[in-house]
Amino acid sequence: MKRLLFCLLILFLLIGCTDFELVDGALDETEIIFERLEKVTNQLNDLLVEINGQFRTGEINNALKNVDRYSVLGAEYDKLIKEYELATQNYKNLVTDSGDSTFLENVKVLDSNLKTLKSNKKDFKKNIKNWEELVQGIEVIEDNGDFKVIYEQVTSPTFFKFEKYFRDSQIFEAPIEGLNKGLSLPKDIGIVLKECGESNAFYDSTTSQIYLCYELFTHIIDVFQDTVELEEESNEASLLSVTYFVLFHEMGHALVDVLNLPITGKEEDAMDQLSTMFLIEGGYSDQVLEGANWFYLNSQNEQQDGLAFWDEHSLDSQRYYNLLCWTYGKNPQEFDYLITEWKLPKERAEKCSYEYAQLYGSWNYHLAPYIKANMSFDLIETETLEKRKLEEEPESINEDYTEEYSGDPACELLGCSIGAQLVGSENSDIYHECGSSYALRINPENLLCFSDEEAAIAYGYKASKR
């Protein structure tokens, strides 16, 4: 009899231990799920701060992408709550079966956690609803265009080296590739390198093309050579940096035109802002400062020639200080030397962070509907050119260069320069071989010459079907 009672006692203890193990295991399961919920909650809260900040600064497309991420995390949160609720109920059932009241305190904690989690879930859904209402009026822009580089045929030997240098180094194609991936454009915008007969760069709204004149590049080098003693590499770096600042400035004019962006105040100042923002946010503040240096050097002639208060551009000295201020405003700690070494007045510097934040927020707000991806681009810098240096101006084209740009002699007879292979008329959109009868009938005043099919197509021309 005693032996039977002893066996029953052991069995009772084993059953009791098993119940306790099941209860503890169920509690562990709720804790594991709760830890996962806390992790997702932290991710959602971090995204909440980021999204609201992006809406404030006008980064609408980036904000919308993060809203999608927020929704995905919210769905994961919802799934985990259901798992937590089931695990909690399982724990309650085991506690009831055990008949042990010491577990009831844990049940209260689990119920309290569940109530908080469900409340958070309501807040997350409310945030998504608010964001959806916020973007209801934003138009989705289709991408029907790109920036395209066009090299017009060079006629003066003075500019042969520039055309070859730009083609070889791809200094324009490099940033444009990234911008085309990031921006939605309603139409193509040409970036045309050509001889203009003057030192200039401008945007023509009638053709939707940016014109960068070879004469400007010569002038840039002359200014730096005449004003400061620089090595060849420094001249090249200055040329590249100023060229990029000018390029983004003119691209700003193009964007204002084709996207119908609003401008208050002087458009030229606004384009300096946009060029500065693009370059600084892209990680190329040195190019902005070289642009400022360019304005400073030009301002010396400004003093000699008189101040053009009537001009649509601000004075070069003003543009110099503007670029310093906006660069400093982006990161005062990094660019504090602009006050001591570049003579940015402290009175202006105190307001520069506000100025940069204001221009950044305004431009991002206006460009937001057209930004289709995180916009990043690469600039070609001197150390990446692998010794492709500007050579001394040749008296004649050397043999290798002639071979590279050898064209159709028939094109030269029509009036084209060396290297042309095709022609077209300003009165049509068809290009022809230079020896064709159609080419011979083109009026010299309307003659356009192309180095190859790619150049003709980039200019908007198509092949003749005849």
KOLKOLKE-436828 format. One record per residue (C-alpha): residue number from 1; x, y, z. Coordinates in pm, 1 decimal, m for minus. Each point is the difference from the previous one (the first is absolute). Example, Ala and Ser with C-alpha at 12.3 -4.5 7.8 and 13.67 -1.06 7.14 Angstrom:
<recs>
[rec 1, [1230.0, m450.0, 780.0]]
[rec 2, [137.0, 344.0, m66.0]]
</recs>
This chain:
<recs>
[rec 1, [0.0, 0.0, 0.0]]
[rec 2, [276.8, 238.9, 92.1]]
[rec 3, [172.6, m80.0, m323.1]]
[rec 4, [m320.3, 86.1, m195.0]]
[rec 5, [m36.0, 333.4, 179.0]]
[rec 6, [362.8, 83.6, m68.7]]
[rec 7, [m47.9, m68.5, m372.9]]
[rec 8, [m310.8, 217.0, m9.9]]
[rec 9, [191.4, 285.5, 167.4]]
[rec 10, [280.6, m20.5, m255.0]]
[rec 11, [m253.2, m2.3, m285.5]]
[rec 12, [m175.7, 304.4, 146.8]]
[rec 13, [328.7, 191.3, 26.4]]
[rec 14, [93.8, m90.0, m357.1]]
[rec 15, [m334.1, 121.2, m130.8]]
[rec 16, [33.5, 321.1, 199.2]]
[rec 17, [351.3, 62.9, m131.9]]
[rec 18, [m122.2, m58.7, m351.1]]
[rec 19, [m276.7, 258.3, 46.1]]
[rec 20, [247.4, 254.5, 135.2]]
[rec 21, [236.1, m60.1, m294.7]]
[rec 22, [m283.9, 52.5, m246.7]]
[rec 23, [m101.3, 325.7, 169.3]]
[rec 24, [358.5, 129.1, 3.2]]
[rec 25, [46.2, m99.3, m363.8]]
[rec 26, [m315.8, 188.3, m101.9]]
[rec 27, [120.8, 309.3, 185.6]]
[rec 28, [336.6, m20.5, m179.0]]
[rec 29, [m183.5, m11.4, m333.3]]
[rec 30, [m188.1, 323.9, 78.7]]
[rec 31, [326.7, 169.4, 97.0]]
[rec 32, [169.0, m101.1, m328.1]]
[rec 33, [m290.9, 138.5, m205.0]]
[rec 34, [m5.3, 317.1, 211.7]]
[rec 35, [371.6, 61.4, m67.5]]
[rec 36, [m67.1, m28.7, m374.3]]
[rec 37, [m287.8, 246.1, 38.2]]
[rec 38, [225.7, 247.6, 182.2]]
[rec 39, [255.0, m21.3, m283.6]]
[rec 40, [m265.1, 68.6, m266.0]]
[rec 41, [m142.7, 281.9, 214.1]]
[rec 42, [340.9, 171.4, 13.4]]
[rec 43, [34.3, m32.2, m378.3]]
[rec 44, [m345.8, 150.5, m50.0]]
[rec 45, [76.7, 290.6, 233.3]]
[rec 46, [329.4, 72.3, m178.9]]
[rec 47, [m180.6, m2.2, m335.9]]
[rec 48, [m268.3, 228.5, 141.6]]
[rec 49, [260.0, 265.6, 82.3]]
[rec 50, [170.9, m41.1, m339.1]]
[rec 51, [m323.9, 17.2, m200.4]]
[rec 52, [m129.4, 309.9, 178.2]]
[rec 53, [337.3, 167.0, m54.3]]
[rec 54, [m9.7, m84.2, m371.5]]
[rec 55, [m349.1, 143.8, m37.0]]
[rec 56, [115.1, 320.2, 173.6]]
[rec 57, [297.1, 42.2, m237.1]]
[rec 58, [m200.1, m87.9, m310.9]]
[rec 59, [163.0, m337.6, m70.4]]
[rec 60, [m336.5, m142.4, m95.8]]
[rec 61, [117.4, m296.2, m208.5]]
[rec 62, [242.8, m114.4, 267.8]]
[rec 63, [m272.7, 43.1, 260.8]]
[rec 64, [m242.4, m211.2, m203.6]]
[rec 65, [255.2, m278.9, m31.6]]
[rec 66, [45.4, 0.8, 375.3]]
[rec 67, [m378.3, m0.2, 46.8]]
[rec 68, [m4.9, m324.9, m199.3]]
[rec 69, [269.3, m140.3, 231.1]]
[rec 70, [m203.2, 121.3, 297.6]]
[rec 71, [m306.6, m185.6, m132.0]]
[rec 72, [197.7, m322.7, m41.7]]
[rec 73, [135.0, 26.8, 354.6]]
[rec 74, [m350.5, 83.2, 122.1]]
[rec 75, [m130.1, m322.5, m156.4]]
[rec 76, [279.5, m193.4, 172.2]]
[rec 77, [m91.6, 171.3, 328.8]]
[rec 78, [m364.7, m99.8, m47.3]]
[rec 79, [100.0, m363.2, m61.5]]
[rec 80, [217.3, m7.5, 312.7]]
[rec 81, [m283.4, 142.3, 212.6]]
[rec 82, [m220.1, m290.8, m106.5]]
[rec 83, [277.0, m244.2, 91.6]]
[rec 84, [44.7, 175.1, 335.0]]
[rec 85, [m373.7, m12.3, 66.8]]
[rec 86, [m10.8, m377.3, m69.4]]
[rec 87, [307.1, m59.5, 216.8]]
[rec 88, [m156.6, 202.7, 282.0]]
[rec 89, [m323.3, m199.2, m20.0]]
[rec 90, [196.2, m326.6, 5.2]]
[rec 91, [179.6, 116.2, 314.3]]
[rec 92, [m331.0, 89.5, 167.1]]
[rec 93, [m143.0, m344.0, m75.7]]
[rec 94, [303.4, m175.8, 147.5]]
[rec 95, [m13.8, 220.5, 310.6]]
[rec 96, [m369.7, m86.8, 46.6]]
[rec 97, [72.6, m370.8, m37.2]]
[rec 98, [283.1, 17.5, 252.4]]
[rec 99, [m222.2, 161.5, 262.3]]
[rec 100, [300.9, 196.3, 127.0]]
[rec 101, [m93.1, 363.7, 81.3]]
[rec 102, [365.9, 110.9, 5.8]]
[rec 103, [m10.7, 24.2, m381.0]]
[rec 104, [m288.1, 249.1, m4.2]]
[rec 105, [235.1, 300.7, 32.4]]
[rec 106, [167.3, m100.7, m328.2]]
[rec 107, [m342.6, m16.9, m164.7]]
[rec 108, [m66.5, 363.1, 100.2]]
[rec 109, [332.0, 110.2, m154.1]]
[rec 110, [m75.3, m183.8, m324.5]]
[rec 111, [m346.6, 154.6, m23.0]]
[rec 112, [146.0, 347.4, 61.4]]
[rec 113, [263.0, m54.3, m271.2]]
[rec 114, [m265.1, m114.9, m244.2]]
[rec 115, [m209.8, 309.3, 65.5]]
[rec 116, [301.6, 227.8, m67.5]]
[rec 117, [91.1, m187.7, m317.4]]
[rec 118, [m351.3, 34.1, m140.3]]
[rec 119, [2.4, 371.5, 79.3]]
[rec 120, [330.6, 38.7, m187.8]]
[rec 121, [m153.3, m184.2, m293.2]]
[rec 122, [m276.3, 261.9, m22.1]]
[rec 123, [260.5, 279.0, 3.0]]
[rec 124, [198.0, m162.9, m281.6]]
[rec 125, [m309.7, m29.7, m217.8]]
[rec 126, [m93.8, 360.4, 78.8]]
[rec 127, [346.2, 117.0, m112.5]]
[rec 128, [m38.0, m178.7, m334.6]]
[rec 129, [m344.8, 153.1, m51.6]]
[rec 130, [135.7, 350.3, 73.8]]
[rec 131, [283.8, m44.9, m251.1]]
[rec 132, [m237.3, m127.5, m265.9]]
[rec 133, [m217.4, 310.0, 44.3]]
[rec 134, [310.3, 219.3, m12.4]]
[rec 135, [107.2, m123.6, m346.3]]
[rec 136, [m342.9, m23.8, m163.5]]
[rec 137, [54.4, 319.7, m198.6]]
[rec 138, [346.6, m92.0, m124.5]]
[rec 139, [11.5, m82.9, m368.7]]
[rec 140, [193.2, m305.6, m117.1]]
[rec 141, [234.9, 112.2, m277.4]]
[rec 142, [80.5, m232.4, m287.9]]
[rec 143, [360.3, m16.4, m116.5]]
[rec 144, [3.2, 80.9, m371.3]]
[rec 145, [341.0, 163.3, m37.3]]
[rec 146, [368.0, 9.4, 85.4]]
[rec 147, [293.7, 238.2, m1.5]]
[rec 148, [203.3, m77.3, m313.0]]
[rec 149, [349.4, 117.8, m91.0]]
[rec 150, [46.0, 123.2, m355.0]]
[rec 151, [336.3, 90.7, m153.3]]
[rec 152, [m38.3, 238.6, m291.2]]
[rec 153, [265.7, m18.8, m267.6]]
[rec 154, [304.1, 213.1, 82.3]]
[rec 155, [129.9, 226.5, m275.8]]
[rec 156, [282.9, 184.3, 175.3]]
[rec 157, [323.1, m190.0, 77.3]]
[rec 158, [10.9, 197.3, 326.9]]
[rec 159, [m283.7, m210.8, 137.2]]
[rec 160, [96.5, m343.9, m134.6]]
[rec 161, [182.6, m79.4, 323.9]]
[rec 162, [m306.9, 86.4, 207.8]]
[rec 163, [m233.2, m219.0, m201.7]]
[rec 164, [241.5, m294.5, 18.7]]
[rec 165, [63.3, 59.5, 369.3]]
[rec 166, [m369.6, 14.2, 86.6]]
[rec 167, [m88.1, m303.0, m211.4]]
[rec 168, [284.6, m208.8, 141.5]]
[rec 169, [m51.8, 93.9, 364.4]]
[rec 170, [m383.1, m18.3, m11.6]]
[rec 171, [m19.0, 284.5, 249.1]]
[rec 172, [m354.3, 89.1, m105.3]]
[rec 173, [m132.0, m350.9, m52.8]]
[rec 174, [110.5, m113.5, 349.0]]
[rec 175, [m232.8, 219.2, 213.3]]
[rec 176, [m282.1, m6.9, m254.1]]
[rec 177, [m30.0, m376.8, 27.4]]
[rec 178, [m83.8, 29.4, 369.3]]
[rec 179, [m232.4, 297.2, m47.8]]
[rec 180, [m196.4, m180.3, m270.5]]
[rec 181, [m54.5, m291.1, 238.0]]
[rec 182, [m118.2, 230.8, 276.2]]
[rec 183, [m211.8, 260.2, m182.1]]
[rec 184, [m321.5, m32.1, m200.3]]
[rec 185, [m1.4, 239.7, m295.1]]
[rec 186, [m291.7, 67.2, m236.8]]
[rec 187, [235.8, 34.0, m299.0]]
[rec 188, [364.0, m30.1, m100.8]]
[rec 189, [234.4, 284.4, 90.4]]
[rec 190, [310.0, 32.8, m216.7]]
[rec 191, [337.6, 105.2, 135.8]]
[rec 192, [171.6, 132.5, m310.1]]
[rec 193, [371.3, 71.6, m18.8]]
[rec 194, [70.6, 236.7, m285.2]]
[rec 195, [184.6, 302.4, m131.0]]
[rec 196, [m206.4, 310.2, 70.0]]
[rec 197, [226.8, 286.2, m103.1]]
[rec 198, [m1.2, 121.8, 363.6]]
[rec 199, [83.1, m118.7, 348.3]]
[rec 200, [m337.2, m110.6, 130.5]]
[rec 201, [m227.9, m271.8, 136.0]]
[rec 202, [m377.5, 28.2, m23.7]]
[rec 203, [m330.5, m183.9, m20.9]]
[rec 204, [m233.4, 49.0, m296.8]]
[rec 205, [m363.3, m72.4, 84.7]]
[rec 206, [m99.2, m10.2, m368.8]]
[rec 207, [220.0, m305.1, m61.5]]
[rec 208, [7.2, m138.9, 357.7]]
[rec 209, [376.7, m11.1, m24.0]]
[rec 210, [288.7, 114.8, 216.6]]
[rec 211, [288.2, 147.6, m198.9]]
[rec 212, [352.7, m14.7, 139.7]]
[rec 213, [235.0, 200.5, m216.0]]
[rec 214, [357.1, m115.6, m59.5]]
[rec 215, [104.3, 365.1, 26.4]]
[rec 216, [m107.2, m6.1, 366.8]]
[rec 217, [241.4, m282.5, 80.8]]
[rec 218, [288.0, 193.7, m155.5]]
[rec 219, [m102.2, 304.8, 203.0]]
[rec 220, [m10.3, m200.9, 325.0]]
[rec 221, [354.7, m124.4, m49.1]]
[rec 222, [121.8, 345.9, m100.1]]
[rec 223, [m146.0, 160.0, 312.7]]
[rec 224, [163.7, m251.1, 233.5]]
[rec 225, [332.2, 13.8, m185.3]]
[rec 226, [6.2, 378.8, m9.4]]
[rec 227, [m99.7, 44.9, 364.2]]
[rec 228, [178.0, m276.1, 188.7]]
[rec 229, [303.3, m213.4, m73.0]]
[rec 230, [m124.9, m354.9, m31.9]]
[rec 231, [142.0, m328.1, m118.2]]
[rec 232, [m163.9, m165.5, m298.5]]
[rec 233, [m184.1, m240.3, 230.1]]
[rec 234, [m141.0, 293.6, 200.4]]
[rec 235, [m117.5, 172.6, m317.0]]
[rec 236, [m176.0, m317.8, m102.1]]
[rec 237, [m161.0, m41.1, 342.8]]
[rec 238, [m121.4, 361.1, m10.3]]
[rec 239, [m141.1, m48.3, m349.7]]
[rec 240, [m188.3, m315.1, 102.1]]
[rec 241, [m137.8, 149.4, 322.1]]
[rec 242, [m121.2, 325.9, m154.7]]
[rec 243, [m141.7, m190.8, m297.9]]
[rec 244, [m205.8, m216.4, 233.3]]
[rec 245, [m131.0, 300.0, 190.1]]
[rec 246, [m99.4, 166.4, m328.2]]
[rec 247, [m157.4, m323.5, m125.7]]
[rec 248, [m223.6, m41.0, 304.6]]
[rec 249, [m87.7, 369.6, m7.1]]
[rec 250, [m123.7, m29.3, m358.7]]
[rec 251, [m174.3, m328.3, 76.0]]
[rec 252, [m191.0, 195.3, 263.0]]
[rec 253, [m128.6, 238.3, m268.5]]
[rec 254, [m107.4, m300.3, m206.8]]
[rec 255, [m184.7, m161.2, 292.7]]
[rec 256, [m180.9, 324.0, 83.3]]
[rec 257, [m115.9, 17.8, m361.9]]
[rec 258, [m106.2, m357.5, m79.3]]
[rec 259, [m141.7, m71.5, 348.8]]
[rec 260, [m165.8, 343.1, 35.7]]
[rec 261, [158.7, 51.7, 340.2]]
[rec 262, [m88.3, 323.5, 180.6]]
[rec 263, [274.5, 256.4, 58.7]]
[rec 264, [m25.1, 306.9, 218.5]]
[rec 265, [279.1, 254.2, m12.9]]
[rec 266, [290.9, m10.9, m242.3]]
[rec 267, [11.3, m323.1, m197.7]]
[rec 268, [378.8, 16.2, m34.3]]
[rec 269, [41.8, 1.9, 378.5]]
[rec 270, [m243.5, m290.4, 26.7]]
[rec 271, [205.4, m196.8, m253.1]]
[rec 272, [315.5, 62.8, 202.5]]
[rec 273, [m189.3, m144.0, 296.1]]
[rec 274, [m107.8, m308.3, m194.7]]
[rec 275, [347.5, m62.5, m139.9]]
[rec 276, [147.8, 34.8, 348.7]]
[rec 277, [m256.3, m236.1, 151.5]]
[rec 278, [45.3, m268.2, m267.6]]
[rec 279, [378.0, 4.2, 36.7]]
[rec 280, [17.3, 20.5, 379.6]]
[rec 281, [m262.3, m270.9, 53.8]]
[rec 282, [183.3, m212.1, m256.2]]
[rec 283, [317.7, 31.3, 206.8]]
[rec 284, [175.6, 248.7, m227.2]]
[rec 285, [41.3, 312.9, 211.0]]
[rec 286, [347.0, 59.9, m151.3]]
[rec 287, [m166.0, 69.0, m334.2]]
[rec 288, [m221.5, 262.4, 162.0]]
[rec 289, [299.2, 170.0, 160.4]]
[rec 290, [188.3, m1.2, m330.0]]
[rec 291, [m307.2, 164.2, m151.7]]
[rec 292, [19.5, 258.7, 277.8]]
[rec 293, [366.3, 51.1, m79.6]]
[rec 294, [m94.9, 54.3, m363.7]]
[rec 295, [m245.1, 273.5, 101.9]]
[rec 296, [264.6, 155.6, 223.2]]
[rec 297, [252.0, 17.6, m283.6]]
[rec 298, [m260.0, 147.0, m233.4]]
[rec 299, [m93.2, 255.7, 263.5]]
[rec 300, [347.0, 152.6, m33.9]]
[rec 301, [m85.0, 96.6, m357.9]]
[rec 302, [m340.5, 110.8, 125.2]]
[rec 303, [167.3, 274.3, 201.2]]
[rec 304, [197.6, 115.7, m303.9]]
[rec 305, [m282.1, m10.5, m253.5]]
[rec 306, [m268.1, 149.2, 220.6]]
[rec 307, [m285.5, m163.7, 187.3]]
[rec 308, [m291.4, m123.0, m213.4]]
[rec 309, [m282.7, 63.9, 245.7]]
[rec 310, [m250.2, m39.9, m283.1]]
[rec 311, [99.9, m359.6, m82.5]]
[rec 312, [m232.1, m295.3, 77.3]]
[rec 313, [296.0, m167.3, 171.4]]
[rec 314, [111.2, 113.3, 340.9]]
[rec 315, [347.4, 152.6, 14.8]]
[rec 316, [278.2, m258.5, m9.0]]
[rec 317, [115.6, 109.6, 343.8]]
[rec 318, [m351.9, m61.5, 133.8]]
[rec 319, [m15.4, m341.1, m163.3]]
[rec 320, [336.9, m81.0, 156.8]]
[rec 321, [m126.9, 67.8, 352.1]]
[rec 322, [m328.7, m179.8, m67.6]]
[rec 323, [180.6, m320.5, m94.6]]
[rec 324, [226.0, 24.5, 304.5]]
[rec 325, [m299.3, 57.0, 226.1]]
[rec 326, [m205.4, m293.7, m130.7]]
[rec 327, [298.3, m234.1, 15.7]]
[rec 328, [75.3, 109.8, 354.9]]
[rec 329, [m368.7, m26.8, 91.0]]
[rec 330, [m10.3, m365.5, m102.9]]
[rec 331, [269.7, m90.5, 254.3]]
[rec 332, [142.3, 284.9, 212.4]]
[rec 333, [244.8, m231.0, 179.9]]
[rec 334, [153.3, m135.0, m319.8]]
[rec 335, [14.6, 334.9, m177.8]]
[rec 336, [92.2, 234.5, 286.2]]
[rec 337, [317.6, 89.4, m190.2]]
[rec 338, [m213.9, 194.3, m247.7]]
[rec 339, [m29.1, 271.3, 265.5]]
[rec 340, [370.8, 27.3, 78.9]]
[rec 341, [158.1, m82.0, m336.2]]
[rec 342, [m264.3, 92.1, m259.9]]
[rec 343, [m121.1, 308.6, 189.2]]
[rec 344, [m365.5, m95.6, 38.6]]
[rec 345, [m123.1, 271.4, 242.2]]
[rec 346, [m111.6, m133.9, 337.4]]
[rec 347, [m313.0, 215.6, m19.7]]
[rec 348, [m107.1, m192.1, m313.9]]
[rec 349, [125.8, m335.8, 128.2]]
[rec 350, [m239.2, 13.8, 296.0]]
[rec 351, [m295.2, m27.0, m239.1]]
[rec 352, [146.2, m247.0, m249.1]]
[rec 353, [m136.1, m318.3, 158.3]]
[rec 354, [m348.7, 147.4, m21.2]]
[rec 355, [58.0, 111.3, m360.4]]
[rec 356, [115.0, m343.2, m109.0]]
[rec 357, [m284.1, m177.8, 182.8]]
[rec 358, [m246.4, 236.7, m165.8]]
[rec 359, [130.6, m49.1, m354.7]]
[rec 360, [32.5, m376.1, 54.3]]
[rec 361, [m356.6, m31.6, 125.4]]
[rec 362, [m144.4, 220.6, m275.2]]
[rec 363, [175.8, m174.7, m288.1]]
[rec 364, [m75.0, m346.4, 134.9]]
[rec 365, [m365.2, 93.9, 34.3]]
[rec 366, [m24.9, 117.5, m361.6]]
[rec 367, [203.8, m287.9, m143.1]]
[rec 368, [m158.8, m273.2, 214.1]]
[rec 369, [m270.3, m105.7, m250.6]]
[rec 370, [269.6, m55.8, m263.6]]
[rec 371, [246.9, m199.3, 210.2]]
[rec 372, [m53.5, m365.9, m84.9]]
[rec 373, [293.8, m146.8, 192.6]]
[rec 374, [273.7, 97.2, 242.9]]
[rec 375, [187.6, 241.7, m220.3]]
[rec 376, [374.7, m53.5, m5.0]]
[rec 377, [254.4, 79.9, m264.5]]
[rec 378, [371.6, m21.2, m61.5]]
[rec 379, [227.2, 281.0, m111.6]]
[rec 380, [322.3, m69.3, m182.8]]
[rec 381, [289.1, 142.8, 201.0]]
[rec 382, [356.6, 56.0, m113.2]]
[rec 383, [146.2, m302.0, 177.8]]
[rec 384, [m238.5, m230.8, m187.8]]
[rec 385, [96.5, 117.9, m345.8]]
[rec 386, [308.7, m223.3, m21.7]]
[rec 387, [231.5, 268.0, m137.9]]
[rec 388, [m240.0, 124.1, m268.0]]
[rec 389, [133.6, 355.3, 14.3]]
[rec 390, [m73.6, 297.4, m217.6]]
[rec 391, [291.0, 26.4, m241.4]]
[rec 392, [141.4, 320.1, m139.6]]
[rec 393, [m213.0, 139.2, m280.4]]
[rec 394, [114.5, m179.8, m317.3]]
[rec 395, [101.8, 189.6, m309.6]]
[rec 396, [m159.0, m279.1, m198.7]]
[rec 397, [m189.9, m315.9, 84.0]]
[rec 398, [239.8, m284.5, 66.0]]
[rec 399, [m29.2, m327.9, m187.1]]
[rec 400, [m171.1, m195.0, 280.0]]
[rec 401, [m253.1, 272.3, 57.3]]
[rec 402, [m75.2, 27.5, m372.0]]
[rec 403, [m53.6, m372.0, m19.8]]
[rec 404, [m238.7, 6.5, 293.0]]
[rec 405, [m201.6, 281.1, m152.5]]
[rec 406, [36.7, m92.8, m364.6]]
[rec 407, [m326.4, 59.8, m182.1]]
[rec 408, [m145.0, 3.4, m348.2]]
[rec 409, [187.8, 231.1, m241.9]]
[rec 410, [m333.6, 66.7, m170.3]]
[rec 411, [m117.3, 165.1, 322.3]]
[rec 412, [296.9, 238.5, m10.9]]
[rec 413, [m94.0, 97.3, m355.4]]
[rec 414, [m344.6, 96.3, 130.0]]
[rec 415, [159.0, 228.9, 257.6]]
[rec 416, [32.4, m231.1, 300.9]]
[rec 417, [315.4, m12.6, 208.5]]
[rec 418, [234.2, m296.7, 29.3]]
[rec 419, [m165.8, m306.9, 151.4]]
[rec 420, [m355.4, 45.3, m127.8]]
[rec 421, [m166.0, m308.9, m145.5]]
[rec 422, [m363.4, 102.2, m33.3]]
[rec 423, [m200.4, 315.5, m66.7]]
[rec 424, [m349.5, 129.3, 57.0]]
[rec 425, [m204.4, 313.1, m55.1]]
[rec 426, [m143.7, 231.7, 264.8]]
[rec 427, [m326.8, m24.2, m194.4]]
[rec 428, [m42.9, m375.6, 52.3]]
[rec 429, [77.3, m276.4, 247.6]]
[rec 430, [167.5, m237.8, m248.8]]
[rec 431, [374.4, m59.3, m30.9]]
[rec 432, [172.8, m109.7, m323.3]]
[rec 433, [330.5, m128.2, m125.2]]
[rec 434, [206.2, 288.3, m129.4]]
[rec 435, [30.5, m146.8, m350.1]]
[rec 436, [m374.1, m40.3, m50.2]]
[rec 437, [m203.2, 216.7, m235.1]]
[rec 438, [m212.7, 114.0, 295.1]]
[rec 439, [306.4, 131.4, 180.2]]
[rec 440, [103.4, 201.3, m303.9]]
[rec 441, [m335.9, 181.5, m0.8]]
[rec 442, [35.2, 128.5, 360.8]]
[rec 443, [34.4, 377.7, 14.5]]
[rec 444, [340.3, 86.8, 157.7]]
[rec 445, [m177.5, 231.1, 245.1]]
[rec 446, [m201.4, m296.3, 132.8]]
[rec 447, [281.1, m256.5, m5.8]]
[rec 448, [62.7, m205.4, 314.7]]
[rec 449, [297.3, m236.5, 22.8]]
[rec 450, [21.5, m311.0, 217.9]]
[rec 451, [301.3, m206.5, 96.7]]
[rec 452, [m199.3, m327.3, m1.1]]
[rec 453, [m348.5, m150.0, 26.2]]
[rec 454, [m0.2, 22.4, 377.8]]
[rec 455, [61.9, 375.1, m13.4]]
[rec 456, [m276.0, 47.7, m258.5]]
[rec 457, [m251.2, m203.8, 200.3]]
[rec 458, [90.3, 181.5, 320.9]]
[rec 459, [m75.2, 326.1, m181.4]]
[rec 460, [m348.4, m128.1, m86.6]]
[rec 461, [64.8, m115.6, m356.7]]
[rec 462, [m86.2, m337.3, m155.2]]
[rec 463, [135.1, m192.9, m294.6]]
[rec 464, [m130.9, 52.3, m350.3]]
[rec 465, [m209.2, m291.8, m126.5]]
[rec 466, [92.6, 67.5, m361.4]]
</recs>
